[in-house]
């Protein structure tokens, strides 16, 4: 994120486990994920990514918010600060998730 922008990652982490949209998004997305290798673009604090990891998926998560990525990493998610245009990934993914990005 730009230097002048404030990260709301800690606020999001505090509410996301009980937040209607966070819970609904996970319920909607999880059954649609196919394959093993998943790219989670705009992973935020990694709630969805962590659920995927716990279900046995190989997840790479990216976000522009460095604080959010820091929180995702603490959850055990393989996460990096970058955007999809700058991603230097040579691997192929079975599924790419852009929850809350568009």
N, C-alpha and C positions, 0 to 999 in steps of 0.2 A: 504494500500500500504506500501511497505517497507520504512524505514526511508530515504533511499538514493534516492528514486524516487520522482520526482516532479509531482505534480498534475496539470493537464491541464484543470481542471474542470471549472475554471473561463473563460478560453479562449473558451472552448466548449459552455458554456452558452451564451457568447457574440455572437457567430456565428450561433448557432443551429436553431434559428427561421427562418433564411434565407438560411441555408445550404441545398444544393440539397439532400444530403443523408438523413439528419434528416427528412426533409419533405416527401421524398419518402418512407422511412422506416415506418413512421406513416401511410401514405396512404395505404401501403401494409398490415400492421399488424392489424390495427383497424377492418377491416371487418372480419378478421379471428378469433377474440376473441369470445369465447363462454362461457356461464355460467356467474356466478356472481363474484366468488372469483378468483383473478389473482395474480400470483407470477411473478414479473418482476426481473429477475436475470441479474445483470450488468446494473442497471437502469441509470447509469451515473447521470446527473443532474436532472433527473426526468421528462423530457419533455414528453415522451410517457406515463409514469405513471400518470402524471397530466391530460393528455387528457383522459385517462381511468377513472380516478376519476370523472372528469367533466361529463362523460357519464354515471355515476352511478355505475361503477364497484367498488368492494371492493378490493383494491390493497395493497399488501405487496411488497415493493421494496427493493432490496439488492444490494450492490456494495462494492468493496474492497477499493475504494477511499473515504476517510473520508470527504474530501472537497466537492466532488460531492454529497455525502449523505447529507451533511449540506445544500447545495443549494436545493436539492430535498425537504428536510423538510421545508425549507422556502416557497416552492411552495405549501405546504399543503399535501405533499405525506407522507404516513406512510413508512419511509425508515430507514434501519439499515446498519451498516458496518459489513458485514460478507460475507462468501462465501457459496455456496450451500452445501458443505460438512459439514460445521459446523452449519448449520441452525438447530436449535432445535425447529422446528415448528411441532405441533401435528395436526394442521388443514390440511384438504385436500383442494386442489385447483382444480378448473374447467379448468384452463388454466395456463400454465407456458410459459413465454416468455424469450428467451435468445437472444435478438437482439444485434448484435455486439459482442457477446461473443465468438462464434466459428469462 
